[in-house]
Amino acid sequence: MESKKNPNVDLTAKRPLFLNLGLVLSLSLMIGAFSFGLRGERDLSQLAVDVEQFDDIEDVVNTSQPPPPPPKVIQQPQIVEVPDEEEIEEEIEVNLDMEVTEETEVEEAVFEEEEPEEEAEEIFTIVEEQPSFGKRGIAGFYKFVKKKLKYPAQARRMGIQGRVILQFVVDEQGSISDINVLKGIGAGCDEEAIRVMKLSPKWKPGKQRGRPVKVRMVMPIVFKLN
């Protein structure tokens, strides 16, 4: 008798396929389980290492510094009042290292008085009352100069003329001193101007606060050819 089963619905024909699928699925589950076990062991070993590192860290002890010592108290000295009438019984020995008898002569101490240093008298340039040449003043001075002045031959020969500026001091008595040439023209004119100034008679001295004083003055001497 012939079989009436349809070959398309025969389960025995697909048995090898299902067997292979089951093997693949079983193998996959085993590999996954094995991998999970290895990962768990690795996490536990890493955790153990971390715990050991934590054990190596020492706890920091909170140290507190002691308070500074209190300042030292300085004891003030006690002042003991001693009455003025109390007698001091302590004997004081004086050793003069010399013997004094009735025949010993004591030299008198001589004190030399130091002479005060003389202060240099002040020379004024501006005073309340200027020195003057006699009654005619400056006009009389230049009349005197014209009378006494001799034109130097060298200056006349070279045709030199001009002003020689002289500086001099009129002291308390009216005498002329400390004659200097501030500006000269040479050729013997400077020396002639000084010579004539030395021949000058006494001036009327200048005064400051009513008393005669030394006054420094400046005057020109004119040399002019006719």
C-alpha positions as CSV (number, residue, x, y, z in Angstrom):
1,M,0.0,0.0,0.0
2,E,1.4,3.4,-0.8
3,S,1.9,6.2,1.8
4,K,-0.5,9.1,1.7
5,K,1.7,11.7,3.7
6,N,2.6,15.0,2.1
7,P,6.3,15.3,1.8
8,N,6.1,19.1,2.5
9,V,4.8,18.6,6.0
10,D,7.3,15.9,7.0
11,L,9.1,17.0,10.2
12,T,11.8,14.4,10.0
13,A,13.2,16.1,7.0
14,K,14.1,19.3,9.0
15,R,15.6,17.5,12.0
16,P,19.2,18.3,11.1
17,L,18.4,22.0,10.8
18,F,16.9,22.1,14.3
19,L,19.7,20.1,15.7
20,N,22.3,22.6,14.4
21,L,20.3,25.6,15.7
22,G,20.1,24.0,19.2
23,L,23.9,23.4,19.2
24,V,24.6,27.0,18.2
25,L,22.2,28.4,20.8
26,S,23.7,26.2,23.6
27,L,27.2,27.2,22.6
28,S,26.3,30.9,22.7
29,L,24.8,30.6,26.2
30,M,27.9,28.8,27.4
31,I,30.3,31.5,26.0
32,G,28.1,34.2,27.5
33,A,28.1,32.6,30.9
34,F,31.9,32.1,30.8
35,S,32.5,35.7,29.8
36,F,30.3,37.0,32.6
37,G,32.2,34.9,35.1
38,L,35.6,36.3,34.0
39,R,34.3,39.9,34.1
40,G,33.0,39.4,37.7
41,E,36.4,38.0,38.8
42,R,38.2,41.0,37.2
43,D,35.9,43.5,39.0
44,L,36.5,41.7,42.3
45,S,40.3,41.8,41.8
46,Q,40.2,45.5,40.9
47,L,38.1,46.2,44.0
48,A,40.7,44.4,46.1
49,V,43.5,46.6,44.7
50,D,41.5,49.7,45.3
51,V,40.8,48.6,48.9
52,E,44.6,48.1,49.4
53,Q,45.3,51.6,48.1
54,F,42.7,53.0,50.6
55,D,44.5,51.1,53.4
56,D,47.8,52.8,52.5
57,I,46.3,56.3,53.1
58,E,46.8,57.4,56.7
59,D,44.3,59.5,58.5
60,V,45.4,63.1,59.0
61,V,45.4,63.9,62.6
62,N,44.0,67.4,63.4
63,T,46.8,69.0,65.5
64,S,46.1,72.2,67.5
65,Q,48.9,74.6,68.5
66,P,49.0,75.4,72.2
67,P,48.2,79.1,73.1
68,P,51.2,81.5,73.5
69,P,52.5,81.8,77.0
70,P,51.2,84.8,79.0
71,P,53.5,87.9,79.0
72,K,56.0,88.2,81.8
73,V,55.0,90.6,84.5
74,I,57.8,93.1,85.2
75,Q,57.8,93.9,88.8
76,Q,58.2,97.6,89.5
77,P,61.0,98.6,91.9
78,Q,59.9,99.9,95.2
79,I,60.9,103.4,96.0
80,V,61.8,103.8,99.7
81,E,61.6,107.3,101.0
82,V,64.7,108.3,103.1
83,P,64.3,111.3,105.5
84,D,66.6,114.2,104.9
85,E,67.8,114.2,108.6
86,E,69.1,110.6,108.5
87,E,72.8,110.5,109.1
88,I,75.0,108.3,107.0
89,E,77.4,106.4,109.2
90,E,79.6,105.1,106.4
91,E,83.1,106.6,106.5
92,I,84.5,107.8,103.2
93,E,88.3,107.6,102.9
94,V,90.0,110.2,100.7
95,N,93.5,109.4,99.5
96,L,95.2,112.5,98.1
97,D,98.6,110.7,97.4
98,M,100.5,113.5,98.9
99,E,101.7,114.6,102.3
100,V,100.8,118.1,103.5
101,T,102.7,119.7,106.5
102,E,103.0,123.1,107.9
103,E,106.1,123.8,105.8
104,T,104.4,122.9,102.6
105,E,103.9,125.9,100.3
106,V,100.8,125.9,98.2
107,E,101.2,127.6,94.8
108,E,98.6,130.0,93.8
109,A,96.5,129.0,90.9
110,V,96.8,131.4,88.0
111,F,94.0,131.6,85.5
112,E,94.9,133.1,82.2
113,E,92.2,135.1,80.6
114,E,91.7,134.4,76.9
115,E,91.7,137.5,74.8
116,P,88.5,137.7,72.7
117,E,89.1,137.3,69.0
118,E,88.8,140.5,67.1
119,E,85.9,140.4,64.8
120,A,86.5,141.5,61.3
121,E,84.9,144.9,60.7
122,E,82.0,144.7,58.2
123,I,82.4,146.6,54.9
124,F,79.1,148.0,53.6
125,T,78.2,148.6,50.0
126,I,74.9,150.4,50.7
127,V,74.5,152.7,53.7
128,E,72.1,155.3,54.9
129,E,74.6,158.1,54.3
130,Q,77.2,157.5,51.5
131,P,80.8,158.8,51.7
132,S,81.4,162.2,50.0
133,F,84.4,164.0,48.7
134,G,84.5,167.2,50.7
135,K,81.8,169.8,50.3
136,R,81.5,169.6,46.5
137,G,81.0,165.8,46.4
138,I,81.5,163.9,43.2
139,A,82.1,167.1,41.2
140,G,84.9,168.1,43.5
141,F,86.4,164.6,43.1
142,Y,86.5,164.7,39.3
143,K,88.0,168.2,39.5
144,F,90.8,166.8,41.7
145,V,91.3,163.9,39.2
146,K,91.6,166.3,36.3
147,K,94.2,168.3,38.1
148,K,96.4,165.4,39.1
149,L,95.9,163.0,36.2
150,K,98.8,162.7,33.7
151,Y,98.0,161.0,30.4
152,P,100.4,158.1,29.9
153,A,102.8,158.6,26.9
154,Q,102.2,155.0,25.6
155,A,98.4,155.4,25.7
156,R,98.7,158.9,23.9
157,R,101.0,157.4,21.3
158,M,98.7,154.5,20.6
159,G,95.6,156.6,20.8
160,I,94.0,154.7,23.7
161,Q,91.2,156.3,25.6
162,G,88.3,155.1,27.7
163,R,87.2,154.4,31.3
164,V,89.2,152.7,34.1
165,I,86.7,151.4,36.7
166,L,88.2,151.5,40.2
167,Q,87.0,149.9,43.4
168,F,88.1,151.2,46.8
169,V,87.2,151.4,50.5
170,V,86.5,154.6,52.5
171,D,87.1,153.7,56.1
172,E,85.7,155.3,59.3
173,Q,88.3,158.1,59.2
174,G,87.7,158.9,55.5
175,S,90.9,157.4,54.3
176,I,91.1,155.5,50.9
177,S,92.4,151.9,50.9
178,D,92.1,148.6,49.1
179,I,92.2,150.1,45.6
180,N,91.6,147.6,42.8
181,V,90.9,147.8,39.0
182,L,87.7,146.2,38.0
183,K,88.0,147.1,34.4
184,G,91.0,148.6,32.7
185,I,92.1,149.8,29.3
186,G,95.9,149.1,29.6
187,A,98.8,151.1,28.2
188,G,99.6,152.5,31.6
189,C,96.1,154.0,32.2
190,D,95.3,151.5,34.9
191,E,98.4,152.3,36.9
192,E,97.9,156.1,36.5
193,A,94.3,155.8,37.8
194,I,95.5,154.0,40.9
195,R,98.3,156.6,41.5
196,V,95.8,159.5,41.4
197,M,93.4,157.7,43.7
198,K,96.1,157.2,46.3
199,L,96.8,160.9,46.2
200,S,93.1,161.7,47.1
201,P,92.6,163.6,50.4
202,K,90.3,162.2,53.1
203,W,86.6,161.7,52.3
204,K,83.7,162.3,54.6
205,P,83.0,158.7,55.9
206,G,79.7,157.0,55.3
207,K,77.4,156.4,58.2
208,Q,75.0,153.5,59.2
209,R,72.6,154.1,62.1
210,G,74.4,157.3,62.9
211,R,78.0,155.9,63.2
212,P,80.9,155.9,60.7
213,V,81.5,152.6,58.9
214,K,83.6,151.3,56.1
215,V,82.0,151.6,52.7
216,R,83.2,149.9,49.4
217,M,82.7,152.2,46.4
218,V,83.2,152.0,42.6
219,M,84.3,155.1,40.6
220,P,85.3,155.5,36.9
221,I,88.4,157.4,35.8
222,V,88.0,158.8,32.3
223,F,90.9,159.0,29.9
224,K,90.2,161.2,26.8
225,L,92.5,162.7,24.3
226,N,92.1,166.3,23.3
